[in-house]
Amino acid sequence: MPTTNLPAIRLRRSAWNRGRIVGQKRPLMPKHVWAISVRLEIANRVRDLALFNTAIDSKLRGCDLVSLKVADVFAAGQVKERTSVNQSKTKQPVRFEITEGTRRSIAAWLQDPAMIGSEYLWPGRFHERLHISTRQYARLVRDWVTSVGLEPSAYGTHSMRRTKVAQIYRKTGNLRAVQLLLGHTKMDSTVRYLGVELEDALAISEAVEM
């Protein structure tokens, strides 16, 4: 009787998401934004404070945030109140505001010796790296959320992008405004990104008393 050759059993690597919380990352609450900002200011982490504030205001993807140039936010001897950058994913421009607190933190960072002669707003530490990497940015975000007692696996770089628009939608319900601020080309993308249908359903459920 012929012997059937069975395929060799090979050990598989562990799944990349084993033990991790996957899915959409939570936006920060206003109290979290305030707490992180205060901690960074007290610790005199000038660059991190400017980066954190800019991330919240700009609502940019990590790849676009880390590649911001000084000229994008600074002109005529002062930090701009509004600016526009081209998104690397969609190749479309998106505008965002730079609030007063963010302008102050950026101005302070631009005075740092590390910024002398730098084209990029967040320069890298090595000559071959012109600006910080998205991985380095992700590590900083993890440090920020951990410092205020949040579960790091529930938050990420997209938490920074979602924080302000989540509050805008919660206060106004204006999806079109959120779409423009995020630079989405389709409204469906904005709805999925915010988890609007789920949030609305939960709000309705919470309002019903039994």
C-alpha positions in Angstrom: 0.0 0.0 0.0 1.6 3.3 -1.0 2.5 5.8 1.7 1.0 9.2 1.3 3.5 12.0 1.8 2.1 14.6 4.1 3.2 18.2 3.9 5.9 19.2 6.4 4.7 21.1 9.5 6.3 24.4 9.8 6.3 26.7 12.8 4.4 29.9 12.1 5.3 33.3 13.4 2.9 34.8 15.9 0.3 37.0 14.4 1.3 40.7 14.4 -1.8 41.7 16.3 -1.6 39.0 19.0 -2.3 40.5 22.4 -3.0 43.9 20.9 -6.2 46.0 20.8 -6.8 46.5 17.1 -9.3 48.7 15.3 -10.1 52.4 15.3 -8.1 54.4 17.9 -9.9 56.6 20.3 -9.7 60.4 20.1 -8.4 62.2 23.2 -10.9 64.1 25.4 -10.3 67.8 26.1 -9.1 66.9 29.7 -6.5 64.6 28.2 -5.3 67.3 25.8 -5.0 69.7 28.7 -3.2 67.2 31.0 -0.6 66.2 28.3 0.0 69.9 27.4 0.6 70.8 31.0 3.0 67.9 31.6 5.0 68.7 28.5 5.2 72.4 29.5 6.3 71.6 33.0 8.9 69.2 31.8 10.2 71.9 29.4 9.9 69.5 26.4 9.7 72.4 23.9 9.7 70.3 20.7 7.2 67.7 22.0 4.8 70.4 23.1 4.9 72.1 19.7 4.5 68.7 18.0 1.6 67.7 20.2 -0.2 71.0 19.7 0.4 71.0 16.0 -0.9 67.4 15.7 -4.1 68.4 17.4 -4.7 71.6 15.4 -3.6 70.3 12.0 -5.6 67.0 12.0 -2.9 65.7 9.6 -1.9 62.1 9.1 1.3 61.1 10.7 3.3 61.0 7.5 2.2 64.6 6.6 2.7 65.9 10.1 6.3 64.7 10.4 7.2 66.1 7.0 6.0 69.6 7.7 8.5 72.3 6.7 9.3 75.5 8.6 8.0 77.4 5.6 4.6 75.7 5.9 3.9 77.4 9.3 6.3 80.4 9.4 6.6 83.4 7.2 7.4 87.1 7.6 9.0 86.6 11.0 5.9 85.0 12.6 4.0 81.8 12.8 1.0 81.7 10.4 -2.6 81.7 11.7 -3.7 79.4 8.9 -1.8 77.3 6.4 -2.3 74.7 3.7 -0.3 71.5 2.9 -0.6 68.8 0.2 -1.6 65.4 1.6 0.8 62.6 0.5 -2.1 60.1 0.3 -4.6 62.1 -1.8 -2.3 64.6 -3.3 -4.9 67.2 -2.5 -4.3 70.4 -0.4 -5.9 70.7 3.1 -6.1 73.8 5.2 -5.9 74.1 8.9 -5.8 76.7 11.6 -2.9 77.3 14.0 -4.4 78.4 17.3 -2.7 81.0 19.6 -1.3 78.4 22.0 0.1 76.3 19.2 1.7 79.4 17.6 3.4 80.2 20.9 4.8 76.7 21.2 6.0 76.6 17.6 7.7 80.0 18.0 9.5 78.7 21.1 10.6 75.6 19.3 11.9 77.7 16.3 14.2 79.5 18.8 15.8 76.2 19.8 19.5 75.7 18.7 18.4 72.4 17.1 16.4 74.4 14.5 19.3 76.4 13.2 19.4 75.9 9.4 16.7 73.2 9.5 14.3 73.1 6.5 11.9 70.7 8.4 9.9 71.6 11.4 10.7 68.3 13.2 14.3 67.6 12.1 15.8 64.1 12.5 18.8 63.4 14.7 20.8 61.8 11.9 22.1 63.4 8.7 20.5 60.9 6.4 17.1 61.4 8.0 15.7 64.9 7.2 12.9 64.7 9.7 11.6 62.4 12.4 10.0 59.2 11.2 6.3 58.2 11.7 7.6 55.4 13.9 9.3 57.9 16.2 6.1 60.0 16.2 4.1 56.9 17.2 6.5 56.3 20.1 6.0 59.9 21.3 2.3 59.5 21.1 2.5 56.4 23.2 4.6 58.2 25.8 2.1 61.1 25.9 -1.0 59.0 26.5 0.8 56.8 29.0 1.9 59.9 31.0 -1.7 60.7 31.8 -2.7 57.2 32.7 -4.4 56.1 29.5 -4.1 52.6 28.0 -1.5 53.1 25.2 -2.9 50.3 23.0 -6.2 52.1 22.7 -4.6 55.3 21.3 -2.3 56.0 18.4 -1.3 58.7 15.9 -4.8 58.7 14.4 -6.0 59.7 17.9 -4.3 63.0 17.4 -5.9 63.3 13.9 -9.4 62.5 15.3 -9.3 64.5 18.5 -10.4 67.9 17.3 -12.8 66.8 14.6 -14.6 64.4 17.1 -15.3 67.5 19.3 -16.4 69.6 16.3 -18.9 66.9 15.2 -20.1 66.4 18.8 -20.8 70.1 19.2 -22.1 70.9 15.7 -23.1 67.7 13.9 -21.6 69.3 10.8 -20.1 66.3 8.8 -19.3 68.5 5.8 -17.0 70.7 8.0 -15.3 67.6 9.4 -14.8 66.2 5.8 -13.1 69.4 4.7 -10.9 69.6 7.8 -9.8 66.0 7.3 -9.3 66.4 3.6 -11.5 63.4 2.7 -12.7 63.2 -0.8 -15.9 61.2 0.1 -18.4 61.7 2.9 -18.6 58.0 3.4 -14.9 58.0 4.5 -15.7 60.7 7.1 -18.7 58.8 8.4 -16.6 55.6 8.8 -13.6 57.5 10.3 -15.7 59.2 13.0 -17.8 56.1 13.7 -20.7 58.5 13.4 -23.6 56.0 13.1 -22.4 54.2 16.2 -21.9 57.4 18.2 -25.4 58.6 17.3 -26.9 55.3 18.2 -25.2 55.3 21.6 -26.3 58.9 22.2 -29.9 58.0 21.5 -29.7 54.9 23.7 -28.3 56.9 26.6 -31.1 59.4 26.3 -33.8 56.8 26.8 -34.7 56.0 30.4 -36.3 52.7 31.3 
